[in-house]
Amino acid sequence: MMTTLPQLQARTPFRAVYALRAACILVVACALIPTPPAAHAQDTPQQTKPTPPPPDDAGPQTDNGTIILKKKTDADEPPPPPAPTEPKIKNPDNATYSLRVDVPIVNIDASVILDQTHQFVPGLKPANFLILEDGVPQTITSLRVTQTPITAVMLLEFAANSYYFIREMQNASYTFFTSLHPDDYVAVVTYDLRTHILTDFTNNKQLIAESLRSLVIPGFSDTDMFDALYETLDRTSRIEGRKYIILIGTGRDTFSKLTLDKILAKVKATPNVTIFTIGTGAFQNEIGGGGRGGMGGGIRDLNYLQAQNQLKTFASMTGGLSFSPIFQGELPDIFAQINNSIRNQYVLTYRPTNNKDDGTYRKVKVLLVDNEGHPLRMADEKGKPQKYSIIARDGYNAKLPVE
């Protein structure tokens, strides 16, 4: 029979009851305390996988275990050295300035031609040339001789004013056509009241010949030479390299929109263009009473001289030559001289002493001197003095300032 707690208390003395209660509380407390996991882990043995023995031909054994690299901390690496401090320079008013050094270089194409034989004079040295820019001597840095094909425009006056003028123009243009080389590029342009492009730049001599043969019936009788020359200069300025204009006409201008001053300014402002002029009407002026006096003859002579002077001015400003042949037999010799001048040239390079970019026009003059600085004298094999001409541009426009 089970004895209950009240019954046990009734039979047990008072002190024994308290002792029994304390023992029961201790047993319950020990049962509630969990067992440490370490003790359980120690009781369970760990199983390891056996390592198979290496084969006999595996060679010497090395430890190929994984290499564990410790993560570097900031404290392990020394701090980088401090960067050098740049000196701080303040511009006035905190403005930003830029520096650009531009050294100008001027190239001058010059031809030296004997007046009698029209032959090119070779073998000249840099010391034989003297370049004056606005009267100031310049130092030549380089000198070379070039022989290149030409790029030219035949600018022909084709107006209904005189059959003789047209005939002379045709003879002169055909003579120039026969002197062309296979690598030469030529355009054919005519003018009366306006310009007409018959052939653009081409080296096809058949096309050039067909365009010249088409000049049979002229249109207007006006000769607006200034406007035609201005348009031709404007077109040639878009082409790189040295260009030539062979202007064949009377040199007269009737109703151009441009004045002589404006066309001269255009000639000055157009670089790398040389103009050669062939004046027509010299024979008619001779047989028509040129220089005989009289009111009519005086006005006719004045108009002719003014026209010829305009042609000479265009040529001299660009380093070209101007001719007024009386007879057709002079044309082959004239174009031989033009070809010698065009295809054989000295290229002179110098740095101007006036290096200002002010856009002004600088006058340039090319001279030949001897070792002592005196004008150079030439003579043939027999010791006979030879006269020569220096064909070069008379100036250039300086660059404008770039902001």
C-alpha positions as CSV (number, residue, x, y, z in Angstrom):
1,M,0.0,0.0,0.0
2,M,1.4,3.5,-1.1
3,T,1.9,5.9,1.8
4,T,0.9,9.5,1.0
5,L,2.8,12.6,2.0
6,P,0.4,13.6,4.8
7,Q,0.6,10.2,6.2
8,L,4.4,10.2,6.1
9,Q,4.4,13.6,7.7
10,A,2.2,12.3,10.5
11,R,4.5,9.4,11.2
12,T,7.8,11.3,10.7
13,P,9.2,13.7,13.2
14,F,9.3,17.5,12.3
15,R,13.1,17.8,11.6
16,A,13.1,14.7,9.4
17,V,10.3,16.1,7.2
18,Y,12.4,19.2,6.4
19,A,15.4,17.0,5.6
20,L,13.4,14.9,3.3
21,R,12.0,17.9,1.4
22,A,15.5,19.3,0.9
23,A,16.7,16.0,-0.6
24,C,13.8,15.9,-3.1
25,I,14.5,19.5,-4.3
26,L,18.2,18.7,-4.9
27,V,17.3,15.6,-6.9
28,V,14.9,17.6,-9.1
29,A,17.5,20.3,-9.7
30,C,20.2,17.9,-10.8
31,A,17.8,16.3,-13.3
32,L,17.0,19.7,-14.9
33,I,20.8,20.6,-15.5
34,P,21.7,19.7,-19.2
35,T,24.7,17.5,-20.1
36,P,27.6,19.5,-21.7
37,P,28.1,18.8,-25.4
38,A,31.8,18.4,-25.0
39,A,31.4,15.4,-22.9
40,H,29.1,13.8,-25.5
41,A,31.6,14.6,-28.3
42,Q,34.4,13.1,-26.4
43,D,32.4,9.9,-25.9
44,T,31.9,9.6,-29.7
45,P,35.1,8.7,-31.6
46,Q,35.8,10.5,-35.0
47,Q,36.1,8.3,-38.1
48,T,38.9,9.3,-40.6
49,K,39.2,8.1,-44.2
50,P,42.4,6.0,-44.7
51,T,44.8,7.5,-47.3
52,P,45.7,5.0,-50.0
53,P,49.4,4.3,-50.5
54,P,51.0,6.0,-53.5
55,P,51.9,4.0,-56.6
56,D,55.4,3.0,-57.1
57,D,56.0,5.2,-60.2
58,A,54.5,8.4,-58.6
59,G,57.9,9.8,-57.9
60,P,58.9,11.7,-54.8
61,Q,56.0,12.7,-52.6
62,T,55.4,16.4,-51.9
63,D,52.9,18.2,-49.8
64,N,50.2,19.6,-52.2
65,G,47.8,20.7,-49.6
66,T,45.9,23.9,-49.8
67,I,47.9,27.1,-49.1
68,I,46.0,29.4,-46.8
69,L,47.0,33.0,-47.2
70,K,46.2,35.3,-44.4
71,K,44.1,38.4,-45.3
72,K,46.3,41.4,-45.2
73,T,45.2,44.1,-42.9
74,D,45.9,47.8,-43.1
75,A,48.2,47.4,-40.1
76,D,50.4,44.9,-42.0
77,E,51.3,47.3,-44.9
78,P,53.3,50.5,-44.4
79,P,51.5,53.7,-45.4
80,P,52.4,55.1,-48.9
81,P,54.6,58.1,-49.0
82,P,52.8,61.4,-49.3
83,A,52.5,62.9,-52.8
84,P,54.5,66.0,-53.5
85,T,52.4,69.1,-53.3
86,E,52.4,71.3,-56.5
87,P,53.1,74.9,-56.0
88,K,49.9,76.9,-56.4
89,I,50.3,79.9,-58.7
90,K,47.3,82.2,-59.0
91,N,46.8,84.3,-62.1
92,P,45.4,87.8,-61.8
93,D,41.6,87.7,-61.3
94,N,41.8,83.8,-61.5
95,A,42.1,84.0,-65.3
96,T,43.2,81.0,-67.4
97,Y,46.0,81.6,-69.9
98,S,47.4,79.4,-72.7
99,L,50.7,79.6,-74.5
100,R,51.2,78.7,-78.2
101,V,54.4,79.2,-80.1
102,D,53.9,79.6,-83.8
103,V,57.0,80.0,-85.9
104,P,56.0,81.2,-89.4
105,I,57.7,79.7,-92.5
106,V,57.6,81.3,-95.9
107,N,58.2,79.4,-99.2
108,I,59.0,81.4,-102.3
109,D,59.0,79.8,-105.7
110,A,61.6,81.5,-107.9
111,S,62.7,80.8,-111.5
112,V,65.9,82.2,-113.0
113,I,65.5,82.4,-116.9
114,L,68.0,83.7,-119.4
115,D,66.5,86.6,-121.4
116,Q,67.9,85.5,-124.7
117,T,67.5,81.7,-124.8
118,H,64.7,81.5,-122.2
119,Q,66.6,78.7,-120.5
120,F,66.4,77.8,-116.8
121,V,69.6,78.6,-114.9
122,P,70.5,75.6,-112.8
123,G,73.2,75.1,-110.1
124,L,72.5,78.1,-107.9
125,K,73.3,77.9,-104.2
126,P,71.5,79.4,-101.2
127,A,74.3,82.0,-100.9
128,N,73.5,83.2,-104.4
129,F,70.0,84.3,-103.3
130,L,69.1,87.4,-101.4
131,I,65.5,87.8,-100.1
132,L,64.3,91.2,-98.9
133,E,61.0,91.3,-97.0
134,D,59.8,94.9,-96.7
135,G,63.5,95.8,-97.4
136,V,64.9,93.7,-94.6
137,P,67.3,90.8,-95.6
138,Q,66.1,87.3,-94.6
139,T,68.1,84.2,-93.8
140,I,67.4,81.3,-96.2
141,T,67.0,78.0,-94.3
142,S,66.7,75.7,-97.3
143,L,66.8,75.6,-101.1
144,R,65.7,72.9,-103.5
145,V,64.9,72.5,-107.2
146,T,61.5,71.0,-108.2
147,Q,60.3,69.6,-111.5
148,T,56.7,68.7,-111.3
149,P,53.6,68.5,-113.6
150,I,51.5,71.6,-113.8
151,T,47.9,72.3,-112.9
152,A,46.7,75.2,-115.1
153,V,43.6,77.0,-116.2
154,M,43.4,78.3,-119.7
155,L,41.3,81.5,-119.3
156,L,40.4,82.6,-122.8
157,E,38.7,85.8,-124.0
158,F,36.0,84.6,-126.5
159,A,33.8,87.6,-127.4
160,A,32.2,88.9,-130.6
161,N,34.4,92.0,-130.9
162,S,37.0,91.1,-133.6
163,Y,37.8,88.0,-135.7
164,Y,41.5,88.8,-135.5
165,F,41.4,88.7,-131.7
166,I,39.6,85.4,-131.7
167,R,42.1,84.0,-134.3
168,E,45.1,85.0,-132.2
169,M,43.5,83.5,-129.1
170,Q,43.0,80.2,-130.8
171,N,46.5,80.1,-132.1
172,A,48.0,80.9,-128.7
173,S,45.7,78.4,-126.9
174,Y,46.5,75.6,-129.4
175,T,50.3,76.3,-129.1
176,F,50.0,75.9,-125.3
177,F,48.0,72.8,-125.7
178,T,50.7,71.1,-127.8
179,S,53.3,71.8,-125.1
180,L,51.3,69.9,-122.4
181,H,52.8,66.7,-120.8
182,P,50.7,63.6,-120.0
183,D,50.7,64.3,-116.3
184,D,49.5,67.9,-116.7
185,Y,46.0,68.8,-115.5
186,V,44.3,71.6,-117.4
187,A,40.9,73.3,-117.3
188,V,39.5,75.4,-120.2
189,V,37.4,78.5,-119.3
190,T,36.2,81.2,-121.6
191,Y,34.6,84.6,-120.7
192,D,32.6,87.3,-122.4
193,L,29.7,88.8,-120.3
194,R,30.2,85.8,-118.0
195,T,32.5,82.8,-117.6
196,H,31.9,79.4,-119.3
197,I,33.6,76.3,-118.1
198,L,34.2,74.1,-121.2
199,T,36.4,71.5,-119.5
200,D,37.1,70.9,-115.8
201,F,40.6,69.9,-114.7
202,T,41.7,66.8,-116.7
203,N,44.8,65.2,-118.2
204,N,42.8,63.9,-121.2
205,K,44.2,65.9,-124.1
206,Q,41.3,64.8,-126.4
207,L,38.8,66.5,-124.2
208,I,40.9,69.7,-124.1
209,A,41.3,69.6,-127.9
210,E,37.5,69.2,-128.4
211,S,36.8,72.2,-126.1
212,L,39.2,74.4,-128.1
213,R,37.7,73.3,-131.4
214,S,34.2,74.3,-130.1
215,L,35.2,78.0,-130.0
216,V,33.7,79.0,-133.3
217,I,30.7,81.3,-132.8
218,P,31.0,83.8,-129.9
219,G,28.1,85.1,-128.0
220,F,28.3,88.6,-126.4
221,S,30.8,91.3,-127.3
222,D,31.5,92.3,-123.7
223,T,34.7,91.3,-122.0
224,D,34.3,91.2,-118.3
225,M,37.9,90.2,-117.5
226,F,37.9,91.3,-113.9
227,D,34.9,89.2,-112.9
228,A,36.2,86.2,-114.9
229,L,39.7,86.4,-113.3
230,Y,38.1,86.8,-109.8
231,E,36.0,83.6,-110.3
232,T,38.9,81.7,-111.6
233,L,41.1,82.7,-108.7
234,D,38.3,81.7,-106.3
235,R,38.1,78.2,-107.9
236,T,41.8,77.6,-108.0
237,S,42.2,78.6,-104.3
238,R,40.3,75.4,-103.4
239,I,43.0,73.2,-105.0
240,E,46.1,72.3,-103.1
241,G,49.6,73.0,-104.5
242,R,50.9,75.4,-107.0
243,K,48.4,76.5,-109.8
244,Y,48.8,78.5,-113.0
245,I,46.5,80.7,-115.0
246,I,47.2,81.2,-118.7
247,L,45.2,84.4,-119.5
248,I,44.9,84.9,-123.2
249,G,43.0,88.0,-124.3
250,T,43.1,91.7,-125.1
251,G,43.2,92.8,-121.4
252,R,40.2,95.1,-121.9
253,D,37.4,95.1,-119.4
254,T,33.9,96.5,-120.2
255,F,31.2,95.9,-117.6
256,S,32.7,94.0,-114.7
257,K,31.1,94.4,-111.3
258,L,34.6,94.6,-109.8
259,T,37.0,97.5,-110.0
260,L,40.7,97.2,-110.7
261,D,41.5,97.8,-107.1
262,K,39.3,94.9,-106.0
263,I,40.7,92.4,-108.5
264,L,44.3,93.4,-107.5
265,A,43.4,92.8,-103.9
266,K,42.1,89.4,-104.8
267,V,45.3,88.6,-106.7
268,K,47.3,89.5,-103.6
269,A,45.2,87.5,-101.3
270,T,45.2,84.3,-103.4
271,P,48.3,82.1,-102.5
272,N,50.1,79.6,-104.7
273,V,48.8,81.0,-108.0
274,T,51.0,82.3,-110.9
275,I,49.4,84.1,-113.8
276,F,50.9,84.2,-117.3
277,T,49.3,86.6,-119.8
278,I,49.3,86.5,-123.6
279,G,48.0,89.8,-125.0
280,T,46.1,89.7,-128.3
281,G,45.7,92.6,-130.7
282,A,49.3,93.7,-130.9
283,F,49.4,93.2,-134.6
284,Q,46.2,95.2,-135.2
285,N,47.5,98.0,-133.0
286,E,50.7,98.2,-135.1
287,I,48.9,98.3,-138.5
288,G,46.1,100.4,-137.2
289,G,48.2,103.5,-136.6
290,G,49.5,102.9,-133.1
291,G,51.6,105.9,-132.1
292,R,50.8,108.0,-135.1
293,G,48.9,110.6,-133.1
294,G,45.5,112.1,-133.8
295,M,42.4,112.1,-131.6
296,G,41.2,108.6,-132.6
297,G,44.6,107.1,-132.6
298,G,45.5,108.6,-129.2
299,I,42.4,107.2,-127.5
300,R,42.9,103.8,-129.2
301,D,46.5,103.8,-128.1
302,L,45.6,104.7,-124.6
303,N,43.0,101.9,-124.3
304,Y,45.5,99.4,-125.7
305,L,48.3,100.5,-123.4
306,Q,46.0,100.4,-120.4
307,A,44.9,96.9,-121.3
308,Q,48.4,95.7,-121.7
309,N,49.5,97.3,-118.5
310,Q,46.7,95.4,-116.6
311,L,47.9,92.1,-118.0
312,K,51.5,92.9,-117.0
313,T,50.4,93.8,-113.5
314,F,48.6,90.5,-113.0
315,A,51.6,88.6,-114.1
316,S,54.2,90.5,-112.2
317,M,52.3,90.4,-108.9
318,T,52.2,86.6,-109.0
319,G,55.7,85.9,-110.4
320,G,54.5,85.2,-113.9
321,L,55.4,86.6,-117.3
322,S,53.5,88.8,-119.8
323,F,53.8,88.7,-123.6
324,S,52.3,90.7,-126.4
325,P,53.3,88.8,-129.6
326,I,52.9,90.5,-132.9
327,F,53.5,87.5,-135.1
328,Q,52.2,84.0,-134.7
329,G,55.8,82.6,-135.0
330,E,56.6,84.0,-131.6
331,L,54.2,81.7,-129.8
332,P,56.3,78.5,-129.7
333,D,59.2,80.4,-128.2
334,I,56.9,82.1,-125.7
335,F,55.4,78.9,-124.4
336,A,58.8,77.3,-124.2
337,Q,59.8,80.1,-121.9
338,I,56.6,79.6,-119.9
339,N,57.2,75.8,-119.6
340,N,60.8,76.4,-118.5
341,S,59.6,78.8,-115.9
342,I,56.8,76.5,-114.7
343,R,58.5,73.1,-114.6
344,N,61.8,74.2,-113.2
345,Q,61.8,76.3,-110.0
346,Y,63.8,77.0,-107.0
347,V,61.9,76.7,-103.7
348,L,63.3,79.1,-101.1
349,T,62.4,78.7,-97.5
350,Y,63.0,81.3,-94.7
351,R,61.6,82.3,-91.4
352,P,60.6,86.0,-91.5
353,T,62.1,88.4,-89.0
354,N,58.7,90.0,-88.7
355,N,56.8,87.2,-87.1
356,K,53.7,89.2,-86.2
357,D,50.3,87.6,-87.2
358,D,48.7,90.9,-88.2
359,G,47.4,89.9,-91.7
360,T,49.4,92.7,-93.4
361,Y,50.9,92.3,-96.9
362,R,54.6,91.8,-96.9
363,K,56.6,92.9,-100.0
364,V,59.2,90.3,-101.1
365,K,62.0,90.8,-103.5
366,V,64.4,88.1,-104.7
367,L,67.9,89.0,-105.9
368,L,71.0,87.1,-107.1
369,V,74.3,88.1,-105.5
370,D,77.9,86.9,-105.5
371,N,80.1,85.9,-102.6
372,E,80.7,89.6,-101.8
373,G,77.1,90.6,-101.9
374,H,77.2,92.3,-105.3
375,P,74.7,91.6,-108.1
376,L,75.5,88.3,-109.7
377,R,76.8,88.4,-113.2
378,M,76.4,85.6,-115.7
379,A,78.4,84.9,-118.9
380,D,78.3,82.2,-121.6
381,E,81.2,79.9,-122.5
382,K,82.8,82.7,-124.6
383,G,82.6,85.2,-121.7
384,K,79.8,87.2,-123.2
385,P,77.5,88.7,-120.5
386,Q,74.1,87.1,-120.2
387,K,71.1,88.9,-119.0
388,Y,68.6,87.0,-116.8
389,S,65.2,87.5,-115.2
390,I,64.1,86.4,-111.7
391,I,60.5,85.3,-111.7
392,A,59.1,85.3,-108.2
393,R,56.0,86.5,-106.4
394,D,56.3,90.0,-105.1
395,G,54.7,89.4,-101.7
396,Y,52.4,87.5,-99.4
397,N,49.7,88.1,-96.7
398,A,50.7,87.3,-93.2
399,K,48.5,85.2,-91.0
400,L,45.7,86.7,-89.0
401,P,45.9,86.5,-85.2
402,V,44.1,83.4,-83.8
403,E,42.1,84.1,-80.6
